[in-house]
Amino acid sequence: MVIVMSALLIMPVAASEFAEPEVVEGNPACDDIICDWIGFKIEPGPWEGTHEIDGLGSITIEMVNETHFNFTATGVLINAVIVKGGDNAVLYNYHVYNDGPVSADTMLGPALNPANDQYFDISHIEFCYIVDGTPTPTPTPTPPPVPEFPISVPVVMSVFALAMGAVVLSLGKNH
């Protein structure tokens, strides 16, 4: 008699390294979470590869399996990631759970389908970020040029000396 044993590995939704995933009903967007967050949505796949973000930077996605991925951001910091699959989405909110944005995370994926204990296929992935609010430094204005006098300093000194001499001479004549 041969006994065959198999192990069923179900990755929990909470596989993220930096955020506690939250299943959210419907189809949320970044500005639904916090109004000034900007969303960069990748839809449809392929998910794997480098995706440019509006001249600000890029997101590189590495698929771990068919439903879970790792990401690395360059040039922007990520406040949250929304992974949509099925009727719900999974929100990985680094702003809440990590005390601030991240540049990478691992093992993100959609919700588990309770009907068959399989993960939903990914419909879209949205990365939430905020443009750095640091103002661009204003260049120091160039001071205006010092005006040039038409008369040089030695000429002014000579005129002053002559005037002083005239005063001395006039004082001498009155005594």
C-alpha positions, 0 to 999 in steps of 0.5 A, spaced: 500 500 500 502 506 497 500 512 501 501 519 498 501 525 502 501 532 499 502 539 502 497 545 500 501 551 501 496 557 501 500 564 502 496 568 507 494 575 504 498 578 510 505 576 506 507 583 505 514 585 509 512 592 511 504 593 511 498 589 514 494 588 508 487 590 508 481 587 504 477 593 501 470 592 498 470 595 490 475 598 486 478 603 491 483 608 488 489 612 491 485 618 492 480 615 495 485 613 501 488 620 502 486 625 497 493 628 495 495 621 493 497 620 486 495 613 483 500 610 478 495 604 475 498 598 471 492 595 467 492 590 464 498 586 465 504 584 463 505 586 470 513 584 470 518 589 468 519 596 469 514 601 468 515 608 468 512 613 472 510 620 468 518 622 468 518 621 476 521 615 476 519 607 475 516 601 478 520 594 477 515 588 478 518 581 479 512 576 479 514 571 484 508 566 482 502 567 478 498 572 483 504 575 488 509 580 486 515 584 489 516 591 487 522 596 487 521 603 486 526 608 483 525 616 484 519 616 488 517 613 495 510 609 495 505 610 500 500 604 499 499 599 493 492 597 491 492 590 488 485 589 485 482 582 483 475 579 484 470 583 487 475 586 492 482 589 492 487 588 497 490 595 500 497 595 503 498 602 506 505 603 508 503 610 511 499 607 516 503 600 518 510 603 516 510 610 519 511 612 512 513 610 505 517 605 502 521 604 496 520 596 496 516 590 498 515 583 497 509 578 496 504 583 495 497 579 492 490 579 491 485 577 496 483 569 497 477 567 493 473 564 499 469 559 494 475 555 491 481 557 496 485 560 490 487 567 489 483 571 485 487 573 478 490 580 478 485 585 475 490 591 476 495 594 481 495 601 483 501 604 486 500 611 491 505 616 491 505 623 493 510 628 489 515 631 494 513 637 496 519 640 497 520 647 494 525 648 488 530 653 491 530 659 488 536 662 486 540 667 489 539 674 485 545 677 482 546 683 486 546 689 481 552 692 479 556 698 483 555 704 478 561 707 476 563 714 477 565 718 472 570 721 476 576 717 479 577 717 486 584 720 485 581 726 482 576 727 487 581 727 492 585 732 488 579 736 488 577 735 495 585 737 497 584 744 493 578 746 496 581 745 503 587 749 501 582 754 499 579 754 505 585 754 509 588 760 505 581 764 506 582 763 513 589 765 513 587 772 509 582 774 514 587 774 520 
